[in-house]
Amino acid sequence: MNKPTEEKDFVAAPAPNEQVLNTVPPKPPRARVEDAAEESPRDTMERKRDYLEGFLQKKPEQAGAGGTGGELQEAVVAAMKEIYDPEIPVNIYDLGLIYGVEVDDESDVIVTMTLTTPNCPVAETMPGEVELRAASVPGIRDAEVNLVFDPPWSPANMSDEARLELGML
């Protein structure tokens, strides 16, 4: 009872009693330097610059002195970093008491700040000192301080430098 061998159109896992022949497909021919084209694709393709021409020739816009990231804002922030809390040896900016510094187009600055607590001993003098320092920055026309207690200040507002200085890191 021998069955005739049949040609199979599919590949399946061999049965445990079936012998597997190791047949390796022939390797494709290797590419040779002689077979390469004389011109590279880089030589034959032209880069079309028509859509980039205007973009590449445009000069960068000068950032105004005011506004976010402007020179005046950076100068006001630097001035805030010179004011230290009398009870804590850290400046009020790194302490997280300054919530925002906004400089408008007319060089007026609005500083939004808070205090560590509403009953802070410097509650009467600190906002005045911040306003005075912000107004003394060259180029600032007028300064205003908005004192807010929402959101309340917490130690999470402090910068890493302030935490390191206070031994909290």
ZAKE-537080 format. One record per residue: x, y, z of N, C-alpha, C, CB in turn. Coordinates in steps of 0.001 Angstrom, whole numbers, padded with zeros to 6 digits, always signed. Glycine has a CB too. Layout:
XYZXYZXYZXYZ...
//
This chain:
+000813-001183+000000+000000+000000+000000+000862+001253+000000-000928-000006+001188+001580+001400-000978+002370+002617-001124+001545+003659-001870+003705+002331-001869+001538+004844-001309+000820+005939-001968+001786+006635-002916+000226+006952-000922+001312+007045-004062+002199+007778-004966+002519+009146-004363+001551+007934-006376+003719+009618-004598+004141+010933-004081+003410+012021-004861+005701+011120-004192+002878+012936-004112+002135+014018-004736+002925+015309-004615+000741+014170-004100+002806+016153-005605+003419+017487-005555+002517+018368-004687+003606+018106-007011+003121+019089-003776+002342+019956-002889+002484+021408-003348+002805+019798-001406+001364+022128-003351+001370+023536-003754+001545+024475-002562+000081+023874-004486+001698+023925-001417+001786+024749-000222+002970+024295+000619+000475+024681+000594+003329+025138+001563+004400+024797+002486+003776+024672+003858+005552+025863+002470+003961+023554+004458+003409+023319+005788+004518+022760+006663+002183+022347+005739+004291+022799+007923+005264+022225+008844+005333+020724+008601+004894+022537+010328+006523+020151+008600+006642+018722+008321+006069+017891+009457+008100+018345+008083+005558+016746+009099+005067+015799+010105+006280+015216+010820+004185+014660+009452+006106+014729+012037+007243+014208+012785+007938+013049+012095+006798+013778+014139+007223+012263+011307+007844+011129+010661+008347+011453+009254+006872+009989+010606+008195+012706+008799+008580+013108+007466+010009+013641+007480+007610+014162+006916+010765+013310+006475+012147+013751+006403+012178+015124+005724+013033+012713+005633+012977+016031+006266+013057+017382+005751+014353+017521+004972+012973+018428+006893+014234+017987+003756+015425+018222+002943+015848+019665+003114+015166+017894+001444+017105+019884+003306+017623+021250+003448+017886+021812+002059+018926+021281+004319+016963+022601+001585+017158+023242+000294+017269+024735+000543+015992+022910-000702+018304+025301+000039+018550+026728+000214+018335+027400-001128+019989+027004+000764+017530+028469-001166+017331+029147-002444+018650+029769-002908+016225+030232-002327+018834+029885-004181+020090+030455-004673+020202+031918-004270+020190+030315-006205+021437+032363-003990+021671+033752-003597+021545+034656-004813+023063+033914-002941+021034+035843-004614+020959+036786-005735+022368+037254-006093+020046+038005-005383+022559+037694-007307+023902+038151-007684+024275+039417-006911+023979+038414-009208+025554+039543-006597+026028+040721-005860+026199+041897-006810+027361+040418-005135+025985+043063-006258+026185+044274-007046+027680+044514-007186+025480+045502-006389+028078+044963-008329+029485+045228-008592+029643+046695-008952+030029+044314-009725+030823+047228-008675+031105+048633-008970+030977+048896-010460+032510+049021-008481+031372+047938-011284+031312+048128-012737+029868+048286-013203+031977+046945-013463+028922+047704-012457+027518+047761-012856+026858+049095-012528+026756+046650-012191+027506+049920-011720+026913+051188-011280+026831+052159-012448+027733+051808-010125+025826+053022-012386+025670+054035-013426+026784+055059-013298+024283+054719-013335+027104+055690-014393+028189+056662-014373+027773+057944-013662+028643+056976-015794+026517+058303-013696+026040+059506-013025+025255+059091-011794+025169+060379-013976+025497+059786-010724+024758+059481-009507+023408+060199-009552+025569+059896-008242+022442+059727-008793+021141+060413-008768+021279+061872-008346+020180+059692-007819+022261+062164-007521+022466+063537-007070+022842+064431-008248+023557+063595-005983+023603+063879-009219+024008+064670-010375+022846+064913-011325+025141+063980-011111+021963+063946-011442+020900+064056-012439+019675+064798-011924+020495+062687-012904+019473+064818-010624+018276+065470-010083+018593+066912-009721+017740+064708-008844+017720+067797-010084+017884+069191-009706+016953+069489-008542+017600+070138-010906+017463+070235-007604+016627+070620-006467+015819+071839-006858+017485+070905-005197+014537+071733-006699+013667+072845-007041+013568+073759-005834+012261+072351-007487+013972+074981-006011+014004+075927-004905+012893+076967-004983+015337+076619-004866+012017+076853-005929+011018+077896-006108+010152+078100-004869+010146+077566-007287+009792+077032-004178+008950+077189-002996+009756+077625-001772+008225+075887-002700+011057+077432-001804+011891+077834-000676+012513+079213-000853+012976+076824-000465+012478+079734-002065+013216+080956-002355+012827+082114-001438+012997+081353-003791+011551+082367-001306+011107+083471-000453+011436+083231+001009+009617+083686-000609+011299+081995+001457+011591+081663+002852+013069+081861+003167+011180+080220+003156+013929+081425+002253+015367+081515+002499+015880+082947+002434+016116+080663+001501+015220+083801+001651+015688+085172+001523+015113+086094+002594+015340+085701+000162+014116+085639+003312+013487+086482+004329+014412+086648+005520+012143+085887+004778+014548+087860+005957+015370+088171+007126+014556+087914+008385+015873+089644+007084+015202+087460+009469+014451+087235+010705+013892+088548+011249+015344+086561+011760+012690+088436+011775+012051+089621+012351+012720+089956+013674+010527+089397+012549+012901+091226+013880+013496+091676+015138+012440+091586+016234+014051+093134+015015+012791+090903+017300+011868+090806+018426+011824+092159+019117+012294+089677+019423+010632+092571+019483+010504+093831+020176+011126+093757+021566+009043+094231+020269+011402+094902+022121+012001+094919+023451+011015+094425+024492+012482+096324+023806+009724+094680+024264+008717+094224+025207+008179+092871+024812+007587+095225+025304+007176+092423+025525+006559+091140+025209+007284+089978+025848+006508+090944+023724+006708+088806+025652+007271+087603+026238+008618+087298+025606+006315+086417+026069+009615+087090+026424+010943+086765+025929+011732+087952+025442+010835+085790+024843+011204+089148+025602+011907+090342+025156+012989+090767+026139+010927+091474+024951+013805+091707+025684+014912+092181+026516+014417+092856+027793+015783+093148+025726+013342+093629+027678+012833+094318+028867+012288+093326+029888+011740+095320+028477+011604+092298+029418+011084+091302+030353+012238+090598+031075+010199+090270+029611+013269+090253+030332+014425+089601+030957+015102+090524+031961+015431+089162+029890+015149+091814+031652+015754+092772+032575+014929+092912+033853+015907+094134+031899+013597+092893+033718+012729+092983+034896+012875+091721+035744+011247+093187+034477+012950+090556+035095+013141+089311+035844+014468+089343+036578+013078+088090+034906+015506+089868+035930+016813+089983+036593+016723+090916+037802+017884+090498+035599+015930+091975+037688+015737+092881+038826+014989+092187+039958+014975+094139+038387+014026+091321+039618+013288+090581+040653+014204+089602+041382+012096+089823+040031+015205+089099+040686+016131+088151+041302+017094+088825+042273+016914+087426+040230+017079+090167+042306+017915+090902+043257+017186+091194+044568+018386+092203+042634+015895+090902+044629+015106+091156+045838+015024+089861+046633+013672+091692+045487+015462+089900+047869+015472+088705+048718+014406+088802+049793+016850+088506+049361+013820+087650+050100+012871+087567+051206+013670+087745+052489+012076+086198+051201+013235+088631+053390+014034+088879+054602+014112+087679+055553+013460+090056+055347+013137+086770+055483+013145+085621+056380+013849+084404+055775+011728+085254+056750+013912+084352+054459+014491+083201+053770+015602+083719+052858+013399+082404+052952+016783+083143+052887+017894+083672+052080+017823+083271+050595+019210+083194+052662+016663+083501+049971+016451+083166+048563+015721+084342+047929+015637+081820+048393+016054+084641+046657+015374+085762+046008+013912+085394+045726+016102+086157+044691+013079+086415+045573+011636+086185+045472+011247+085513+044160+010891+087499+045611+012076+085650+043117+011751+085003+041845+011959+083494+041967+012619+085583+040692+013110+083074+042490+013372+081649+042662+012494+081041+043752+014839+081422+042993+012043+081860+044673+011145+081386+045713+009753+081088+045153+011052+082415+046834+009465+081608+043962+008189+081347+043311+007109+082343+043674+007724+079980+043650+007508+083497+044186+006521+084513+044545+006080+085338+043343+007083+085428+045613+006864+085346+042266+006505+086085+041058+005787+085123+040121+007770+086714+040368+004515+085387+039861+003722+084527+038987+003821+084942+037531+002276+084538+039420+004060+086216+037269+004135+086656+035879+004733+088035+035748+002770+086639+035254+005449+088255+034635+006010+089558+034293+005586+089829+032857+007594+089596+034464+004736+090829+032676+004232+091159+031340+004673+092566+030979+002682+091035+031275+005315+092688+029808+005736+093995+029303+004960+094244+028024+007294+094060+029056+004234+095351+027961+003459+095638+026752+004292+096438+025753+002171+096406+027106+003667+096798+024630+004374+097507+023559+004803+098908+023953+003506+097582+022337+004165+099462+024969+004503+100818+025405+005492+100809+026565+003241+101570+025809+006109+099667+026820+007127+099492+027874+006568+099663+029275+008256+100475+027672+005310+099323+029443+004726+099278+030777+004795+097835+031245+003247+099820+030788+005122+097629+032514+005261+096281+033043+004215+096033+034121+006675+096059+033602+003649+094840+034091+002721+094399+035137+003315+093135+035746+001258+094140+034564+003590+093187+037039+004149+092048+037757+003035+091457+038617+005391+092466+038632+002749+090180+038394+001763+089481+039213+002542+088654+040220+000797+088580+038340+002265+088881+041494+003020+088200+042542+002119+087817+043697+004161+089077+043038+002669+087016+044585+001986+086619+045805+002970+086703+046943+001390+085195+045688+002521+086362+048114+003382+086275+049296+003251+084864+049851+002998+087357+050381+004185+084488+050707+004137+083124+051234+002849+082886+052010+005350+082853+052132+002376+083893+052740+001088+083824+053432+000466+085214+053407+001251+083303+054908-000853+085322+053515-001463+086658+053573-001010+087459+054796-002979+086534+053583-000589+086777+055861-000145+087458+057079+001359+087684+057091-000551+086658+058304+001995+087623+055929+003447+087775+055831+003864+089130+056412+003918+087644+054351+004942+089169+057193+005370+090432+057806+005769+091501+056788+006529+090175+058732+006140+091115+055580+006542+092107+054587+005414+092421+053605+007767+091618+053827+004164+092086+053977+003016+092293+053086+002843+093756+052707+001744+091783+053741+003251+094653+053573+003082+096082+053286+004231+096635+052453+002966+096870+054585+005430+096086+052603+006596+096672+051947+007037+095940+050679+007733+096708+052908+006855+094634+050603+007369+093854+049469+006773+094283+048134+007092+092385+049689+005440+094418+047979+004900+094845+046676+005437+096217+046242+003371+094891+046736+005619+097121+047192+006174+098435+046865+007615+098334+046386+006096+099355+048074+008397+097478+047021+009784+097299+046592+009856+096669+045203+010545+096433+047601+008979+095700+044923+008942+095072+043604+008580+096106+042540+007932+093902+043584+007592+096939+042823+007184+097970+041866+008310+098962+041623+005936+098705+042367+008990+099361+042683+010104+100306+042570+011245+099709+041743+010615+100704+043969+011597+098452+042002+012682+097800+041249+012308+097608+039790+013030+096448+041874+011068+097229+039522+010644+097032+038134+010634+098353+037371+009252+096387+038085+010203+099427+038026+010162+100734+037378+011562+101297+037163+009332+101706+038205+012531+100856+037944+013897+101378+037813+014691+100704+036686+014638+101204+039126+014137+099681+036046+014829+099028+034923+014848+100005+033750+014125+097668+034518+016030+100252+033169+016108+101175+032030+015222+100713+030878+017558+101310+031551+014392+101625+030374+013491+101312+029276+012057+101091+029721+013978+100104+028557+011837+100875+031007+010480+100680+031530+009869+102041+031794+010485+099811+032830+008669+102274+031244+007984+103549+031426+007223+103589+032735+007038+103809+030272+006504+102493+033046+005698+102457+034259+005610+101012+034740+004276+103055+034012+005464+100834+036049+005364+099487+036620+004161+099421+037538+006657+099105+037388+003534+098248+037534+002378+098016+038395+002512+096610+038956+001020+098199+037616+002146+096442+040236+002210+095136+040877+000797+094721+041251+003140+095162+042130+000419+093528+040816-000856+092933+041215-000548+091859+042236-001643+092344+039985-001017+092047+043444-000811+091086+044520-002013+090144+044545-000620+091807+045903-001748+088845+044368-002817+087850+044334-002520+086758+045352-002973+087247+042912-003567+086104+045804-003393+084965+046711-004067+083707+046163-003959+085299+048096-004466+083775+044891-005045+082612+044239-004330+082413+042917-006580+082776+044033-003612+081381+042705-003425+080219+043561-002476+080545+044712-002889+079034+042747-002692+079919+045851-001821+080197+046995-000405+079670+046749-002402+079572+048275+000548+080339+047360+001943+079930+047228+002152+078614+047974+002901+081031+047769+003005+077763+047417+003398+076537+048107+004871+076279+047799+002501+075317+047672+005531+075455+048578+006940+075157+048305+007176+074528+046926+007473+074233+049370+006131+074007+046298+006275+073446+044955+006585+074528+043921+005005+072699+044560+006296+075792+044243+006573+076906+043336+008056+077242+043259+005801+078128+043771+008835+076788+044215+010246+077162+044277+011043+076496+043164+010836+076791+045636+012085+077179+042714+012981+076602+041712+013897+075584+042394+013818+077715+040997+014559+074781+041581+015487+073790+042134+016640+074467+042869+016034+072889+041019+017081+075635+042383+018153+076359+043042+017736+076784+044450+018557+077581+042213+016486+077237+044580+015980+077661+045887+015878+076469+046836+014606+078344+045741+015395+075342+046325+015297+074141+047177+016664+073690+047624+014590+072998+046437+017639+073763+046739+018998+073377+047084+019568+074297+048154+019887+073394+045846+019316+075582+047993+019793+076571+048971+019190+076342+050351+019464+077985+048495+017939+075903+050372+017261+075691+051651+017405+074263+052158+015796+076033+051521+018146+073435+051430+018362+072054+051872+017143+071163+051699+018777+072042+053309+016292+071487+050726+015079+070707+050509+015242+069698+049377+013914+071631+050209+016415+069634+048772+016647+068660+047691+017480+067507+048165+017323+069319+046503
//
